[in-house]
Amino acid sequence: MKTILPRLIVIFLFISTASFAQKPAIFSTDGKAIRGYDPVAYFTDGKPVMGDSSLTYMYQDVNWVFASREHLDMFKADPAKYLPQYGGYCAFGMSRGYKASTEPDAWTITDGKLYLNYNQKVRTEWAKDQTGYIQKADQNWPEVKLKK
């Protein structure tokens, strides 16, 4: 029992620490925002475009990848204009009060802002009441961005 108890304490502390770990404010995979897609391309090309790994810019502790030098320069000049809302987490999920991953091809630009969704099916649901979901997500984001 004496040797088991310290092990159980260590296991409990590890599980407790892992469960309280926070997801970062910006959704990324492999250290790349939007899974390596160019955030500016959504606005200029009207579609998701994979970025070129030689055109990377660190912003808010995440690498943003761009398809062209022009897009990189545009982002540097005004990052807020091109950043996906809610740190790139699913906008529909944020309207429900939680962070969820996103797919680059499930996107919408509304009132000049980029919104990403979990997948196309969720994007279809999102489209049914974007205004209402945006209001809810805007209310939830300040608190949820700090949570895991």
C-alpha positions as CSV (number, residue, x, y, z in Angstrom):
1,M,0.0,0.0,0.0
2,K,2.9,2.4,0.8
3,T,4.3,2.1,-2.8
4,I,0.9,2.3,-4.5
5,L,-0.2,5.5,-2.8
6,P,2.5,7.7,-4.1
7,R,1.9,6.4,-7.6
8,L,-1.8,7.0,-7.3
9,I,-1.1,10.6,-6.2
10,V,1.1,11.2,-9.2
11,I,-1.5,9.8,-11.5
12,F,-4.2,11.9,-10.0
13,L,-2.1,15.1,-10.3
14,F,-1.3,14.3,-13.9
15,I,-4.9,13.7,-14.8
16,S,-6.0,16.8,-12.9
17,T,-3.4,19.0,-14.6
18,A,-4.3,17.6,-18.0
19,S,-8.0,18.2,-17.5
20,F,-7.4,21.9,-16.6
21,A,-5.0,22.5,-19.5
22,Q,-6.3,25.4,-21.7
23,K,-6.7,25.4,-25.4
24,P,-4.9,28.3,-26.9
25,A,-6.8,31.4,-27.9
26,I,-6.0,30.7,-31.5
27,F,-6.9,27.4,-33.1
28,S,-3.9,25.8,-34.8
29,T,-2.6,22.5,-36.0
30,D,1.1,21.8,-36.1
31,G,1.6,25.4,-34.9
32,K,-0.2,26.8,-38.0
33,A,-3.4,28.8,-37.9
34,I,-6.2,27.7,-40.2
35,R,-4.3,24.4,-40.8
36,G,-1.8,26.3,-43.0
37,Y,-4.3,28.1,-45.2
38,D,-3.9,31.7,-46.2
39,P,-6.3,33.9,-44.2
40,V,-6.1,36.8,-46.8
41,A,-7.1,34.5,-49.7
42,Y,-10.6,34.1,-48.2
43,F,-11.1,37.8,-48.9
44,T,-9.1,38.2,-52.1
45,D,-9.6,34.8,-53.9
46,G,-13.0,34.0,-52.4
47,K,-11.8,30.5,-51.4
48,P,-9.4,28.7,-49.1
49,V,-5.9,28.6,-50.5
50,M,-3.1,26.6,-49.0
51,G,-0.2,28.8,-47.8
52,D,3.4,28.4,-48.8
53,S,5.6,27.4,-45.8
54,S,8.3,29.9,-46.9
55,L,5.8,32.7,-46.4
56,T,5.1,32.5,-42.7
57,Y,4.4,35.2,-40.1
58,M,4.2,34.7,-36.3
59,Y,1.3,36.6,-34.9
60,Q,-0.4,36.0,-31.5
61,D,2.0,33.0,-30.9
62,V,0.8,31.2,-34.0
63,N,2.3,30.8,-37.5
64,W,0.1,32.3,-40.2
65,V,1.0,31.0,-43.7
66,F,0.4,32.9,-46.9
67,A,0.1,32.0,-50.6
68,S,1.9,35.1,-51.8
69,R,4.2,37.9,-50.5
70,E,1.4,40.3,-51.3
71,H,-1.0,38.5,-48.9
72,L,1.7,38.4,-46.2
73,D,2.2,42.1,-46.5
74,M,-1.6,42.8,-46.5
75,F,-1.9,40.7,-43.3
76,K,1.0,42.5,-41.6
77,A,-0.5,45.8,-42.4
78,D,-3.9,45.0,-40.8
79,P,-4.1,41.6,-39.1
80,A,-7.4,42.3,-37.5
81,K,-9.0,42.7,-40.9
82,Y,-8.1,39.1,-41.9
83,L,-8.1,37.1,-38.6
84,P,-10.9,34.5,-38.4
85,Q,-13.3,35.3,-35.6
86,Y,-13.1,33.5,-32.3
87,G,-9.5,32.6,-32.8
88,G,-10.4,30.4,-35.8
89,Y,-12.5,28.1,-33.6
90,C,-15.9,27.0,-34.9
91,A,-18.3,30.0,-34.9
92,F,-21.3,27.8,-34.4
93,G,-19.7,26.0,-31.5
94,M,-18.8,29.4,-30.0
95,S,-22.5,30.4,-30.2
96,R,-23.1,27.3,-28.0
97,G,-20.3,28.3,-25.6
98,Y,-17.4,25.9,-26.5
99,K,-14.3,25.7,-28.7
100,A,-14.3,23.3,-31.6
101,S,-11.8,22.7,-34.4
102,T,-12.5,23.9,-37.9
103,E,-12.1,22.9,-41.5
104,P,-10.7,25.5,-43.9
105,D,-13.4,24.8,-46.5
106,A,-16.3,25.5,-44.1
107,W,-16.2,29.2,-44.0
108,T,-18.3,32.4,-44.5
109,I,-17.5,36.1,-44.7
110,T,-20.2,38.2,-43.1
111,D,-19.9,41.9,-42.7
112,G,-16.3,41.8,-43.7
113,K,-15.4,39.2,-41.0
114,L,-14.2,35.6,-41.6
115,Y,-16.1,32.8,-39.7
116,L,-14.9,29.2,-39.8
117,N,-17.0,26.2,-38.9
118,Y,-16.4,22.6,-37.8
119,N,-17.4,21.2,-41.2
120,Q,-19.8,21.8,-44.1
121,K,-22.8,20.2,-42.3
122,V,-22.3,22.6,-39.4
123,R,-21.8,25.5,-41.8
124,T,-25.2,24.7,-43.3
125,E,-26.8,24.9,-39.8
126,W,-24.8,28.2,-39.2
127,A,-26.2,29.7,-42.3
128,K,-29.8,29.3,-41.0
129,D,-29.3,32.2,-38.5
130,Q,-25.9,33.7,-38.8
131,T,-26.9,37.0,-37.2
132,G,-28.3,35.2,-34.1
133,Y,-25.4,32.9,-33.9
134,I,-22.9,35.7,-34.2
135,Q,-24.6,37.6,-31.4
136,K,-24.4,34.6,-29.1
137,A,-20.8,33.8,-30.1
138,D,-19.7,37.4,-29.6
139,Q,-21.2,37.2,-26.1
140,N,-19.5,33.9,-25.3
141,W,-16.0,34.5,-26.8
142,P,-14.6,36.8,-24.0
143,E,-15.1,34.1,-21.4
144,V,-14.7,30.9,-23.6
145,K,-11.4,32.0,-25.1
146,L,-9.9,31.7,-21.6
147,K,-11.2,28.2,-21.0
148,K,-10.0,24.8,-22.2
